[in-house]
Every structure is written in structure tokens, then in C-alpha cells.
Amino acid sequence: MKLAILAVLAGSAAAFAPSASTGSSSSAMRMSETVTEEIAVEEPVVPAAVTINGWAADAALPMYGLPGAVSPLGFFDPLGFSKNTDINTVKRLREAEVMHGRVAMMATLGYLIGESTPTITYGMDVHHTIANNQIPEVPGTVLFPFFLAINIAEALRASTGWVEPGMGPLFTLREAYYPGDIGFDPIGLKPKDAKDFANMQTKELSNGRLAMLAAAGMCVQEQINGQGILENLGF
């Protein structure tokens, strides 16, 4: 009889005890909440476009909105060099265009001045060798400082606009560098207003593009008939 009473009491006590399945279920819920909190990661904040000389890169525009599209052709890129390219590639293309344009403008003047005016090498005689054939005749004492100056200028340009090797991907321009703006403006021609700067940049590009064609034409013309530019025109 005593054993029967003890069995009944034990069964009644077990009925009010918390079940193991309830505890494991609540533990699973807590673990699920923890995992959910760990998965929820904040989205990275996209930095605003850097504005340089009044220009802010806009991927919706050709060449990210860089100036240079002029009438009557407007934006002219028949071979699609700038199509589907990143901002660094676009800036490199513009850097190359600006620099080649500047060299071509100096080369165009060099053709005319170098073969039609008094020079260090040829003195006062203005009827001298055509420009294409002058370099072999120029003394090394004149060429050395000339090429040294070119190397120094290029090194300064590279240190101003380009990311150093090992500090980032190769052939990368600095984020805050505007293509062609190396800070050389001794007489203060650079406009302060963004619209005026874009207008001047477009004029420089237009003159540089024309000069590249002109310099190439002068070189070919002298190779064909062996005459200087002004001489070929009858001067």
C-alpha cells in the first residue's frame, strides 16, 4: 500500500516538472535570434563623388562628364575606347590626350621655328636642314640638357598624378587628380569658376587635337618631298 501511494505521488510531481523538449525549443529560438543578428550586416556607405576643378564624375555621361565634346560632332568616339570603362581608365585616356596635345602644339611651333628662324645649332642661317633631319646634326651638349629636362618634367608629372608602384594597382591616377592639371600655372591663367575651367579645357583639347593632326601632316610632308614647311608653301 505504501509503495502504491509513493508511486502516485511521484507521478503527480513529474506532471508539474518542466519538460526537456520545452527547454531545448527555447534554446533553439535564442540561437536562431543570435544567428539572425550576426547575419544582418550594415550596408557599406558609398562615398560621394570627388569634385575636382568643378567636375564630379557622372557615370551616366560620356567620359564621366569630362569636357571636350564640341560641335559639330559632339562626343566623338567611333572606336569605343571609352565605352564600358571605369573612371580610372577614362582619366588615363584624357591624361594621354591632354599630354599628347600639348606636345603636339609645341612640336608644331618647333617645326616652324626650328627650320625657319635663327637657332643655337645653325646660327643666323634660316635656310638649314628640315626639322625631320635635325636631331642627328644637333650636338650632344645641346641634346643632353634637352632630354634631361624632359625626364625631370615627366618624373614630376608622374609623382603629381599617379599612384606610386606598390601603393595600389599599376597605371592608376590619384583620386583627387584632374587629368592634365599638374599645378603648373605660372601666370595664373587657370579659371576659378567651374564653367570657365571646362570651357578653357575644351579649347585646349581642341587646339591639341588639331596640333596632333598638324604635326603628323608636317612630318609626312617633309618625308615625301624633303622640303621645309614654309619652303613648301613658297616662303
CYANA upper distance limits for C-alpha pairs under 8 A (distance plus 0.5 A):
  1 MET  CA      5 ILE  CA      6.91
  2 LYS  CA      6 LEU  CA      6.75
  3 LEU  CA      7 ALA  CA      6.70
  4 ALA  CA      8 VAL  CA      6.84
  5 ILE  CA      9 LEU  CA      6.79
  6 LEU  CA     10 ALA  CA      6.65
  7 ALA  CA     11 GLY  CA      6.75
  8 VAL  CA     12 SER  CA      6.78
  9 LEU  CA     13 ALA  CA      6.76
 10 ALA  CA     14 ALA  CA      6.73
 11 GLY  CA     15 ALA  CA      6.88
 12 SER  CA     16 PHE  CA      7.55
 13 ALA  CA     17 ALA  CA      7.11
 18 PRO  CA     22 THR  CA      7.81
 18 PRO  CA     23 GLY  CA      8.34
 19 SER  CA     23 GLY  CA      7.42
 20 ALA  CA     24 SER  CA      6.85
 21 SER  CA     25 SER  CA      6.55
 22 THR  CA     26 SER  CA      6.78
 23 GLY  CA     27 SER  CA      6.72
 24 SER  CA     28 ALA  CA      6.62
 25 SER  CA     29 MET  CA      6.84
 26 SER  CA     30 ARG  CA      6.79
 27 SER  CA     31 MET  CA      6.75
 28 ALA  CA     32 SER  CA      6.60
 29 MET  CA     33 GLU  CA      6.76
 30 ARG  CA     34 THR  CA      6.81
 31 MET  CA     35 VAL  CA      6.72
 32 SER  CA     36 THR  CA      6.65
 33 GLU  CA     37 GLU  CA      6.70
 34 THR  CA     38 GLU  CA      6.78
 35 VAL  CA     39 ILE  CA      6.68
 36 THR  CA     40 ALA  CA      6.81
 49 ALA  CA     56 ALA  CA      6.44
 49 ALA  CA     57 ALA  CA      6.84
 50 VAL  CA     56 ALA  CA      6.43
 50 VAL  CA     57 ALA  CA      7.93
 50 VAL  CA    175 GLU  CA      8.18
 50 VAL  CA    176 ALA  CA      7.40
 51 THR  CA     55 TRP  CA      5.74
 51 THR  CA     56 ALA  CA      4.95
 51 THR  CA     57 ALA  CA      8.06
 52 ILE  CA     56 ALA  CA      7.03
 52 ILE  CA    176 ALA  CA      7.15
 52 ILE  CA    177 TYR  CA      7.85
 52 ILE  CA    178 TYR  CA      6.74
 53 ASN  CA    178 TYR  CA      7.91
 53 ASN  CA    194 ALA  CA      6.52
 53 ASN  CA    197 PHE  CA      7.63
 54 GLY  CA    193 ASP  CA      8.03
 54 GLY  CA    194 ALA  CA      4.90
 54 GLY  CA    195 LYS  CA      8.02
 54 GLY  CA    197 PHE  CA      8.34
 55 TRP  CA     65 GLY  CA      8.03
 55 TRP  CA     66 LEU  CA      7.56
 55 TRP  CA    194 ALA  CA      7.79
 56 ALA  CA     65 GLY  CA      8.07
 57 ALA  CA     64 TYR  CA      5.50
 57 ALA  CA     65 GLY  CA      6.62
 57 ALA  CA     66 LEU  CA      8.09
 57 ALA  CA     87 ILE  CA      8.17
 58 ASP  CA     64 TYR  CA      5.11
 58 ASP  CA     65 GLY  CA      6.21
 59 ALA  CA     63 MET  CA      8.24
 59 ALA  CA     64 TYR  CA      5.38
 59 ALA  CA     65 GLY  CA      8.10
 60 ALA  CA     64 TYR  CA      7.29
 61 LEU  CA     65 GLY  CA      5.61
 62 PRO  CA     66 LEU  CA      8.19
 62 PRO  CA     75 PHE  CA      7.80
 62 PRO  CA     82 SER  CA      8.25
 63 MET  CA     82 SER  CA      6.91
 63 MET  CA     90 VAL  CA      6.53
 64 TYR  CA     87 ILE  CA      7.63
 64 TYR  CA     90 VAL  CA      8.05
 67 PRO  CA    198 ALA  CA      6.27
 67 PRO  CA    199 ASN  CA      8.17
 67 PRO  CA    201 GLN  CA      7.27
 67 PRO  CA    202 THR  CA      6.30
 68 GLY  CA     75 PHE  CA      8.16
 68 GLY  CA    201 GLN  CA      7.61
 68 GLY  CA    202 THR  CA      5.06
 68 GLY  CA    203 LYS  CA      8.43
 68 GLY  CA    205 LEU  CA      6.82
 68 GLY  CA    206 SER  CA      7.95
 69 ALA  CA     73 LEU  CA      8.12
 69 ALA  CA     74 GLY  CA      5.17
 69 ALA  CA     75 PHE  CA      5.08
 69 ALA  CA     76 PHE  CA      7.65
 69 ALA  CA    202 THR  CA      7.92
 70 VAL  CA     74 GLY  CA      5.19
 70 VAL  CA     75 PHE  CA      7.46
 70 VAL  CA    202 THR  CA      8.09
 77 ASP  CA     81 PHE  CA      7.23
 77 ASP  CA     82 SER  CA      7.84
 82 SER  CA     89 THR  CA      8.35
 82 SER  CA     90 VAL  CA      6.75
 82 SER  CA     93 LEU  CA      8.39
 85 THR  CA     89 THR  CA      6.62
 85 THR  CA     90 VAL  CA      7.10
 86 ASP  CA     90 VAL  CA      6.93
 87 ILE  CA     91 LYS  CA      6.70
 88 ASN  CA     92 ARG  CA      6.68
 88 ASN  CA    172 THR  CA      6.88
 88 ASN  CA    173 LEU  CA      6.96
 89 THR  CA     93 LEU  CA      6.70
 90 VAL  CA     94 ARG  CA      6.80
 91 LYS  CA     95 GLU  CA      6.49
 91 LYS  CA    173 LEU  CA      7.83
 91 LYS  CA    178 TYR  CA      8.22
 91 LYS  CA    179 PRO  CA      6.41
 92 ARG  CA     96 ALA  CA      6.65
 92 ARG  CA    172 THR  CA      8.37
 92 ARG  CA    173 LEU  CA      7.59
 92 ARG  CA    179 PRO  CA      7.77
 93 LEU  CA     97 GLU  CA      6.74
 94 ARG  CA     98 VAL  CA      6.56
 94 ARG  CA    179 PRO  CA      6.58
 94 ARG  CA    180 GLY  CA      8.33
 95 GLU  CA     99 MET  CA      6.63
 95 GLU  CA    179 PRO  CA      5.12
 95 GLU  CA    180 GLY  CA      5.94
 96 ALA  CA    100 HIS  CA      6.47
 97 GLU  CA    101 GLY  CA      6.44
 97 GLU  CA    205 LEU  CA      8.20
 98 VAL  CA    102 ARG  CA      6.75
 98 VAL  CA    179 PRO  CA      8.07
 98 VAL  CA    180 GLY  CA      6.49
 98 VAL  CA    204 GLU  CA      8.41
 98 VAL  CA    205 LEU  CA      6.88
 98 VAL  CA    208 GLY  CA      7.59
 99 MET  CA    103 VAL  CA      6.77
 99 MET  CA    180 GLY  CA      7.23
100 HIS  CA    104 ALA  CA      6.51
100 HIS  CA    208 GLY  CA      7.92
100 HIS  CA    212 MET  CA      7.90
101 GLY  CA    105 MET  CA      6.69
101 GLY  CA    205 LEU  CA      7.36
101 GLY  CA    207 ASN  CA      7.93
101 GLY  CA    208 GLY  CA      4.20
101 GLY  CA    209 ARG  CA      6.32
101 GLY  CA    211 ALA  CA      7.05
101 GLY  CA    212 MET  CA      6.55
102 ARG  CA    106 MET  CA      6.94
102 ARG  CA    208 GLY  CA      6.38
103 VAL  CA    107 ALA  CA      6.54
104 ALA  CA    108 THR  CA      6.52
104 ALA  CA    208 GLY  CA      7.08
104 ALA  CA    211 ALA  CA      5.72
104 ALA  CA    212 MET  CA      5.50
104 ALA  CA    215 ALA  CA      6.62
105 MET  CA    109 LEU  CA      7.03
105 MET  CA    207 ASN  CA      8.06
105 MET  CA    208 GLY  CA      6.57
105 MET  CA    211 ALA  CA      5.58
105 MET  CA    212 MET  CA      7.72
105 MET  CA    215 ALA  CA      8.40
106 MET  CA    110 GLY  CA      6.47
107 ALA  CA    111 TYR  CA      6.63
107 ALA  CA    215 ALA  CA      6.89
108 THR  CA    112 LEU  CA      7.22
108 THR  CA    211 ALA  CA      6.95
108 THR  CA    214 ALA  CA      7.28
108 THR  CA    215 ALA  CA      5.79
109 LEU  CA    113 ILE  CA      6.43
109 LEU  CA    114 GLY  CA      8.48
110 GLY  CA    114 GLY  CA      5.70
110 GLY  CA    115 GLU  CA      8.50
111 TYR  CA    115 GLU  CA      6.77
111 TYR  CA    131 ALA  CA      6.24
111 TYR  CA    218 MET  CA      8.24
111 TYR  CA    229 ILE  CA      7.92
112 LEU  CA    116 SER  CA      6.36
112 LEU  CA    117 THR  CA      8.40
112 LEU  CA    229 ILE  CA      7.30
112 LEU  CA    230 LEU  CA      7.71
113 ILE  CA    117 THR  CA      5.84
114 GLY  CA    118 PRO  CA      8.30
114 GLY  CA    119 THR  CA      7.22
114 GLY  CA    131 ALA  CA      7.02
115 GLU  CA    126 VAL  CA      7.06
115 GLU  CA    127 HIS  CA      7.68
115 GLU  CA    128 HIS  CA      6.77
115 GLU  CA    129 THR  CA      7.11
115 GLU  CA    130 ILE  CA      6.26
115 GLU  CA    131 ALA  CA      6.36
115 GLU  CA    228 GLY  CA      7.41
116 SER  CA    126 VAL  CA      5.51
116 SER  CA    127 HIS  CA      7.23
116 SER  CA    128 HIS  CA      8.27
116 SER  CA    230 LEU  CA      7.88
117 THR  CA    124 MET  CA      7.90
117 THR  CA    125 ASP  CA      8.19
117 THR  CA    126 VAL  CA      5.62
118 PRO  CA    122 TYR  CA      7.22
118 PRO  CA    123 GLY  CA      5.78
118 PRO  CA    124 MET  CA      4.94
118 PRO  CA    125 ASP  CA      6.63
118 PRO  CA    126 VAL  CA      6.19
119 THR  CA    123 GLY  CA      5.63
119 THR  CA    124 MET  CA      7.31
121 THR  CA    138 VAL  CA      6.86
121 THR  CA    139 PRO  CA      8.24
122 TYR  CA    126 VAL  CA      8.22
122 TYR  CA    128 HIS  CA      7.56
129 THR  CA    133 ASN  CA      6.91
129 THR  CA    134 GLN  CA      6.57
130 ILE  CA    134 GLN  CA      6.95
130 ILE  CA    222 GLU  CA      7.85
130 ILE  CA    226 GLY  CA      7.79
130 ILE  CA    227 GLN  CA      7.08
130 ILE  CA    228 GLY  CA      5.65
131 ALA  CA    135 ILE  CA      8.39
131 ALA  CA    228 GLY  CA      7.73
132 ASN  CA    219 CYS  CA      7.23
132 ASN  CA    222 GLU  CA      7.49
132 ASN  CA    223 GLN  CA      8.05
133 ASN  CA    137 GLU  CA      8.00
134 GLN  CA    138 VAL  CA      6.86
138 VAL  CA    142 VAL  CA      7.24
138 VAL  CA    143 LEU  CA      7.27
139 PRO  CA    143 LEU  CA      6.92
140 GLY  CA    144 PHE  CA      6.28
141 THR  CA    145 PRO  CA      7.68
142 VAL  CA    146 PHE  CA      7.05
143 LEU  CA    147 PHE  CA      6.62
144 PHE  CA    148 LEU  CA      6.51
145 PRO  CA    149 ALA  CA      6.54
146 PHE  CA    150 ILE  CA      7.01
147 PHE  CA    151 ASN  CA      6.77
148 LEU  CA    152 ILE  CA      6.76
149 ALA  CA    153 ALA  CA      6.62
150 ILE  CA    154 GLU  CA      6.68
151 ASN  CA    155 ALA  CA      6.61
152 ILE  CA    156 LEU  CA      6.73
153 ALA  CA    157 ARG  CA      6.73
154 GLU  CA    158 ALA  CA      6.60
155 ALA  CA    159 SER  CA      6.70
156 LEU  CA    160 THR  CA      6.63
157 ARG  CA    161 GLY  CA      6.68
157 ARG  CA    162 TRP  CA      8.45
157 ARG  CA    182 ILE  CA      6.72
158 ALA  CA    162 TRP  CA      5.74
159 SER  CA    163 VAL  CA      8.03
159 SER  CA    164 GLU  CA      7.87
160 THR  CA    177 TYR  CA      8.42
160 THR  CA    182 ILE  CA      6.77
161 GLY  CA    173 LEU  CA      6.16
161 GLY  CA    174 ARG  CA      6.16
161 GLY  CA    177 TYR  CA      6.16
161 GLY  CA    178 TYR  CA      8.39
161 GLY  CA    179 PRO  CA      8.19
161 GLY  CA    182 ILE  CA      7.53
162 TRP  CA    171 PHE  CA      7.72
162 TRP  CA    172 THR  CA      6.44
162 TRP  CA    173 LEU  CA      4.87
162 TRP  CA    174 ARG  CA      5.95
163 VAL  CA    167 MET  CA      7.04
163 VAL  CA    168 GLY  CA      7.05
163 VAL  CA    169 PRO  CA      8.50
163 VAL  CA    170 LEU  CA      8.21
163 VAL  CA    171 PHE  CA      8.02
163 VAL  CA    172 THR  CA      6.17
163 VAL  CA    173 LEU  CA      6.20
163 VAL  CA    174 ARG  CA      6.10
164 GLU  CA    168 GLY  CA      7.63
165 PRO  CA    169 PRO  CA      7.92
165 PRO  CA    170 LEU  CA      6.76
166 GLY  CA    170 LEU  CA      8.45
168 GLY  CA    172 THR  CA      7.86
173 LEU  CA    177 TYR  CA      7.30
177 TYR  CA    181 ASP  CA      7.76
185 ASP  CA    189 LEU  CA      7.01
185 ASP  CA    190 LYS  CA      7.32
190 LYS  CA    197 PHE  CA      7.36
191 PRO  CA    196 ASP  CA      6.41
191 PRO  CA    197 PHE  CA      5.70
191 PRO  CA    200 MET  CA      8.45
192 LYS  CA    196 ASP  CA      7.91
192 LYS  CA    197 PHE  CA      7.43
193 ASP  CA    197 PHE  CA      6.62
194 ALA  CA    198 ALA  CA      6.71
195 LYS  CA    199 ASN  CA      6.70
196 ASP  CA    200 MET  CA      6.69
197 PHE  CA    201 GLN  CA      6.55
198 ALA  CA    202 THR  CA      6.64
199 ASN  CA    203 LYS  CA      6.86
200 MET  CA    204 GLU  CA      6.70
201 GLN  CA    205 LEU  CA      6.68
202 THR  CA    206 SER  CA      6.62
203 LYS  CA    207 ASN  CA      6.69
204 GLU  CA    208 GLY  CA      6.46
205 LEU  CA    209 ARG  CA      6.52
206 SER  CA    210 LEU  CA      6.79
207 ASN  CA    211 ALA  CA      6.54
208 GLY  CA    212 MET  CA      6.67
209 ARG  CA    213 LEU  CA      7.08
210 LEU  CA    214 ALA  CA      6.62
211 ALA  CA    215 ALA  CA      6.39
212 MET  CA    216 ALA  CA      6.70
213 LEU  CA    217 GLY  CA      6.60
214 ALA  CA    218 MET  CA      6.62
215 ALA  CA    219 CYS  CA      6.71
216 ALA  CA    220 VAL  CA      6.80
217 GLY  CA    221 GLN  CA      6.52
218 MET  CA    222 GLU  CA      6.71
218 MET  CA    229 ILE  CA      7.27
219 CYS  CA    223 GLN  CA      6.81
220 VAL  CA    224 ILE  CA      6.74
221 GLN  CA    225 ASN  CA      6.95
221 GLN  CA    226 GLY  CA      8.14
221 GLN  CA    227 GLN  CA      8.36
221 GLN  CA    229 ILE  CA      8.44
222 GLU  CA    226 GLY  CA      5.25
222 GLU  CA    227 GLN  CA      5.96
222 GLU  CA    228 GLY  CA      6.74
222 GLU  CA    229 ILE  CA      7.79
227 GLN  CA    231 GLU  CA      6.68
227 GLN  CA    232 ASN  CA      6.22
228 GLY  CA    232 ASN  CA      6.35
229 ILE  CA    233 LEU  CA      7.07
230 LEU  CA    234 GLY  CA      6.94
230 LEU  CA    235 PHE  CA      5.85
231 GLU  CA    235 PHE  CA      5.56
